[in-house]
Amino acid sequence: MRYQIEAERRLRVGIVGVGSHAYRNILPTLSYLPAELVAVADIDTARAEKVARQFGAGGVYETADAMFANEDLEAVLLVVSAQLHPQLAIAAFACGLHVYLEKPAATRIVEVEQMLAARTDRVCVVGYKKAFMPATRKALEICSAPENQPLRSMVGIYPISLPEDVIDLIEASQHNAWLANGCHPLSALLTIGGPASAVTMHRGRHDGGAAVIEHRNGALSTLHLAAGAPLSQPVERYFAVAGDSSVEIVNSRELIHQRGIDFNYSHGTSYVDGQGARVWAAENHLNSPENMAIMTQGLFGGLEHFFDCALSSTPASIGTLEFALHLTRVWEAVAYSRGEKILIPG
């Protein structure tokens, strides 16, 4: 990590959208990145002016187009609704800018395809934070290791529902919980488990459900839509069986790798023999960066990858538009499946 004040070179960026999410999560994260915030665009110009003063940006605009036309930018951060992403990203690519998008990339598959066609050689990263979480990256490392092959199965638990009218909402590009948050657990499962080949969604009568995802590598994962679980308490979990071991992510802040013990069902006397478990956990007695929510939740990881790639003119490898396209196909398949298997194009 490089603090902004330590960077030898900083990327000249503008931001579009400085509402609650940007103010709480994106703008504070720039302190830990090689960023020079040059300009702010928001339809609420009074809010944009306040944010610009606080974070040292000189330009304030009501529209992104005006900012693109009048500022010497290298990159833009789009922190607006998914409905606006395609037009803004395509306009930014046309101006030669690198683009960071907050999740989800878009509301429909075709919109991601349009952004891909317009990207050219520009760097584009989508902030699927669960794909960037340190725990997810470590779980992927463990599950990909030759000694832990094959990846057999996974379970993801996330407090989300699938509205009865979700198809109508998707086709009308209207905001809904599945659009806003369904991408979170899917991005974690697809990062660890790899691309999907088919999806089958099973809905319960009381707003719960389970999406069964068949991965191309032969693994099977289940996404448990834990609607109704209290959001104020830990509920998110990911559990993978890889080879003869298991990996569990608990509440984004703890990773447990169970490797087995010297076990004898009828005569064993100790549960701490053999390899046992490796545990990584964030702590709360030190005010150090790795324990901050922007780090453990993956927000910093996504932005860091974007800045590193943009400054080095290197194509992104995580949170790419290609990944976004595949995730959007899976996301739509979950919504459209009514107990029937839907194949995911390769």
N, C-alpha and C positions, 0 to 999 in steps of 0.2 A: 504494500500500500504506500502511496505517496500522498502526503498532505498537499493541498493546493499550493501552499506557499513554498514547498520544496521542489516543485516541478520545474525542470529546466525549460520546458516548452509547454504551453497550455493551448488547448483547442478553443478556438473562438466559437462560442455557441449562443444560439437563441433558444428561448423556450416558448412554446405555444400552450397556453392554459396554465394559470397559476391559482387554481382552486384548492380545495382542502387537501387532496392527495399530493399535489405538487408541493404545497407549502409544508406539509408534515413530513414527507418522505423523500421527494426528489431533490428539492433545493438544498436541504441540510446535507444530503449525501455529497454534493459537489465540493464540500470542504475537504473531502478525502480523495479528490480526483484532480487530474491536470486540466482544469476547466477555467475558462475566462467567460463569465456570463456577460454578453455584450448587449443583448436586447430581450425585451419581454413583450409578448403579444397576448391579449386577452380581450374579449368583448366587453368586459368590465374594466374600462380604462382607469378608473379611480383605484381599483385594486391593483392593476398592473403598475401604476405609478408608485404605490406604496411598496410593492415587492421590489421594484427596480431600485428604489432608494435604499432599501434594506440590504440588498445583495450586490449593490454597486454596478448595476447595469445602466448604461447611458441612454439606450433607446427604448421608447414605449410606444406600442402600436395597438390599434384595435383589431387589425387583421394580420394573418400570417403573410399574405401576399405583399402587404406594405412593408413588413419587416424584411422579407426576402429581397425586395427591390431596393431598399435603402441602406441595408447594413452589409458590412463585409464579413459574412459568416462562413465558417467551414462546416458547421453541423447544426442540427436542430433537434430538440427534444420535444416530442409531441405528447402532451399529457392532457388529452381531451377524450371525448367519448369515442368509442370504436367506430361509430357511424361516420365520423369525420376523418378517420385515419387515411382511407384511400386517396381522397382528393388532396389532402395536405401532404402526404408522403410523395405522391406523384409530382406535385408542384415543386417540392423540395428537391427531388431527384433532378428535375428539369433545370433547376438552378445550380446543379453540381454539388449539392449538400449531402453529407452523411446524415442518416436519420436513425434516431432512437424512438421507438414507439412503446407506449405503455400497453399492457395486455388489455383485452385480446387484440390481435392484429386487425381484425375486421369482423363484420357481422355475417359474411357469407364467403363461401369458397371462391367464387368468381372475383371478389374484391382483392383477395390475397394474390390471385393469379395476375390481376392487373398491376399490382405493385411490383410483383416479380418481373413483369415484362418491362417496367419503367426503371428498374433499379440500375441498370448498366453496371459500372464498376464501383458504384458507391457502397459504402459499408452500411448495412441495416441490421439492427438488433431489436428484437421484440422482448419487452421486459417480463417474460414468463418467469417470475421470481423463483418458483419452486424448482425450476430446472437449474437455477444458479445457486440454490442453497448449499452451503458447505456440506451439510449432512447428505444431500442428494448426490453431490459430486463424489463424496467418499463412498456412499453406497454403490454408486456406479463402478467405482474403482474396484471395490471388493467383489461385486457380482460379475465383473468382467475378467477377473483373474483366472488363469487356466486351472488352478487348483480348485476353483469354486464353480466349475462348469458341470452340467449345464444349469442355466437359470430355469427353474422348474415352474414356479408360480409366485404371484404377488397379490396382496390385498391393500387397497387404499381406503381409508375412512375419512370422509370430509363432510362437514355439516352444510348440506345444500339440498335443495329440492329441484324437481323437474316439473314446472307448471303444466297443468292439463292443456293449456292453450299455447304451449311452447312453440309449436310449429307455426301457428298464426303470428306469434310475436317475432319469430325469426324471419319469416317471409316479409313482415312489415318493417324489419330492422328496428324493432322497438326494444327498449331496455328491459332486461329480465335477469333474474338471479343466475340462470344457467349461462347466459351470455357473459355476465360480469365475472362469475366465479367458477364456472365449470371447467374453465381452462386450467385452473390451479392444480387440482389433483391429476388431471390428465397429463399435464406437462411433466409432473414428477414420474408418473407411471411410464410414460413414453420415453423419458430420458433414461430410466433404469432398465426398462424392459425392451426398448427398441421399438421400431415401427410396428403398427398393427396391420393385420390382414382382414379382420372381421370384428364386428361388434353386435352384441345382442343385449337389449335393455329389458329388464323386468321391473314393472312398476307394482308397488304395493297399493293397498286401498287407503292408506293413511299417510300419504305424502312421502313415503320412503321408497327405496328402490335399489337395484343392483345392476350395474352394467358389466357384462362379461366381455373382456377384450382378449381376442386371440392374437398373439404376436407372431411375426414372421419367423422368429427363431424357435418356435414351438412352445414358448412359455404361455401361460394363461394367467390373466390378472382379473381381479374383480374390484370394481369401484363401488363401494358402499355409500350411497347417498343418505347420510345420517341426518335427514331433516328432523328438526325438533330438538336436537342436542343443544344444550345451552352454549351460546357463543362465548360467554364470559369465562368459561373454564376449558381446560385442555381437552380436545377431542380428536384432532388430526393425527393419523397414524399411517405409516406405510410399513408393510412386512413382506419380505422376499425370502424365498427358499432357493438357495444357490448351491448346487452340488450337495455336499453333506453338511452345510451350515445354513444359518439364517441371519438376516440383517433386518433390524427394525429401527425406524425413525419415529421418535416420540416428540410430538409438539414442536417440531422443527429444531429443537435445542439439545436433543440427546440421540446418540446413535449407538446401537448395541449389536455387536457381531458375536453370535453364539457359534462356537466351533466344536462343542461336544466335550465331555469329560470321560475318564476311564470308568465305564459304567457297567455295573453288574446288578441286574434287577433284584435278585434274591439275596446277594451277599455283599453288595457295596455298602461302604460305611461313610464315605465323604462326597460332598457335592463340589469340592474345590480341587479335585484331581484333574490332571490332563490340561488341555489347552484352555477349556472353559470359555469365558466371555471376555471380549475387549469392549470397553465402554468409553465413549467420548461424550462429554457434557459441558455445556456452557455454565459458567459460574457467576455468582452475583456479588462477590465480596470485593472484586476489583472493577474499577471503572475504566476498563480497557476496551479498545474498539471491537475485538472479536466477539464480545458479549452483547453488543448493541443489536437491537431488533433489525436495523437496516442491514446488518451483516448476517445474522442468523437466518433472516427471512429471504436473503438472496437479492435484495434490492441493489446493494452495493456491487455484488458480483456481476449483475447484468450491465450496470453502468460502467464498471471497470472494464469489462470485455469490450464494450462499445468504444470507449475512449482509447484503449490500447490498440484496437484494430484501426480506428480512424487515424490515429497519429502515425501509425506505421504503414498505412495503406495496405493492410492485410485483410482478406475476406474473413468475416465472422465465422465461427465454427459452432457456437452455441446460440440458441435463440434466433436462428436465421429465419428468413422468410420461407425457405424450404421446409423447415421444421414447423413453422406457423401454418403452412398450407396443409401438411399432413395432420397436424393437431386439429385444424378446423374441419377437416373431413371426418375425423373421429368424433369430434364434438357434435357435428350435425347428425352423424349416424346414430349417436346415443339419443338425440332428440327425436329422430324420425322412427327409430325402431320401436315397435309395439309387441315385443316378444319374438320378433322375427330377426334372423341373422341378416346383417347388411355387410356386404363385402367392401373393403377399403381398397381403392385402386393403388397399384404400386407406383 
